[in-house]
């Protein structure tokens, strides 16, 4: 009887292991083209589809360029909340570098008010726009630094899919002014804190 009990237990474990293995295989097969690291999706003609879920990525910093301090219309008005995909952030923590496949999202919002119970300043209003920067040495092999830049608009409703911006519109400014690899990391303290320290 004891032998029968252990036989049943062993059989049950084998079934559970088999189910787990099958689930793993099916999950792998369900991955979209490009594998699990493909955090963004492109159309057949190379347009970037508006990413989803980026607000659950790693928040790396925020910049504010108020319209009133920029001749009435800032280039990227006005708050920029910046997010990086988690796998690329983990890679940056280990290496201090942006891996091939890095995606950085910049979500724009307006200045809503300049007064609050906590004091005077600039406080966020409504969401207004969305930008993306992607490093991909295969897809953007001819772009400086292999970075391409996309804008879904600065007014809602945003575009569902967009072509990359012309290199002259973005890359030169990044090349001339960004601290590291075409990224304005000097404005993102989370990146500075995450980068490995030299011993």
N, C-alpha and C positions, 0 to 999 in steps of 0.2 A: 504493500500500500504506500509506504514511504517512497519507494522507487517510482511508483506511478505519479506521486505528487511532484517529485522533482523533475520528472519527464515533462509534465504539463507546464511547470514553471519555465523550463528551458525552452520549450516550444513557444511559449508566450513571449519570452524575451526575443527569440529569433524573429517572430512576426513583427514586433515593435521595431527592431533594428531594420528589418526589410522595409517597413513603411517609412521610416525616417530617411533611409537611403533613397527611396523612390521620390520622396518629397524634395530632397536636395537636387536630384537629377532634373525633375520637372521645373523646379525654380530656376535652375541654370538655363534650361532650354527656353524659358519664358523671357530671358533677358533680351532687350532690344538690340539691334545691330550696333556694334561698338562695345558691347560688353557692359558689365556693371558700373564701370567708371564713366560711362557716357551720360553725363548729368544734363546735357542739353540735346535738343533734337533739331535737325535741319531738314528742309524740304528737298525734293529731288533736284531742284535748280539752285540749291545752296543758300536759301534764305533761313535765317534763324527763327524758330518758333519761340513764342514768348515762354520763357521757363516758368514752371510752377513750383511752389514749395520753397522758394529761395529765402523766404522770411524765417525758415527753420534752419538755415545754414548758419555759419559762424559770422557774427557781427564783428567787423574789424575796425570800425570807426565812423565818424560822421563829420562832415564839413558844412558850414553855412556860408553862403555868399548872397547876402540880401540884395534885392534889386536896388534898394535905395542907396547902397554903397557902390553900385556898379552902373551908374548912369541911367538908372531906371529899369534896366533889363540885364540881369546876369546871364552869362553864357549857359550856365546850368543852374536855374533858379529852383529853390533857394537852399533848402536843406538837402544834403546828399547822405542817405544812410547806405553804408557799403557792406556787402556780404560776400563771403568766399565759400565755395563748396567745401564740405567737410574733409574730403580726402585730400584735397590740395592744401588745406590748412594743416592737416596732420603732417603732410610732407614738408611744409614750410617749417614747422616746429622742429623737425629732425635735421633739416639741411640748411635752413635759412634761404632757400631758393624756391622760385615758383616752378612747379613741375609742368611738363607738357600736358595739356588738358585742363589747366587752371581756368576756372570761370569766376569772374568778379562781377557782381551785380550792384548797380547804383540806383537806388529808388529815391526819386525826388519828391519833395513836398514844399508847400508854400510857408511863408511866415504868416502865422495866424494872428498873433498879437505881440505886443512888446511890453506888456505888463502882466504880472501874476502875483499871487499872494507871497511868493518867495522873493520877489524883487523885480527889477526891470531887466529886460533882455530880449532875445528873439525866441519865440515859442512856435512850435509847429502848428500848421493849419491843416489843409487838405492835401492828399496825395495828388501829384501833378504829372509825374513822368517816370520813365524807366529806361536805363541804359545797361549795356552788357559789354564786358571785355573778355576775350577768350584767347588763350595761348594754345596754338595747335601747329606744330611744325610740318604736318602733312597737309592739312587743309589750307593753311595760310603760309606756305613756305616762301612766298614772294613778298610778304609783308614784313616791315622792319621789326625785328625781335620776334617774329612769328605771332604777333598780337593783331587781332582784328577788333573793331569797335562797332557797336550796333546801338541804334536808338529806336525805341518803340513809340517815341513821341513825348512831348511835354504838355500834353493836354488829354484828358480822358474824353471818350474811350480811347485806349491805346491800341496800336496796331497788333494784330495777331502774329504776324511774321514780317521780317524785314531783311533787306540786303545789308551787307556791311557798308560802313561809311567809307568814303574815299580816303586813302592814306593821308593825303594832304590835309584833310579836315581834322585829324586826331593825332596820327603817329608822330608828327614833327614836334608838337607841343610836349608829348610824353617823352620823346627822345631827349629834348632839350632841358626839361624841367623835372622829370620824375627821378626820384632818388635811386631806385633799384629796378632794373629790368622793365622799363616802361611803366612802372607802377608808382603812384605817388605815395609810397609807403611812409614818407616823412610826416604825413597827416593822419596816419592810422596807428595809434599807440598800442592797439592790441597786437599788431604785427611786431612792433618793436619789443614788446614784452615777451612774445612767443618765440622769437628767434633764438637759436642756441647761442650761448655765450662762449667765446673763445677762452680756453684755459691758459 
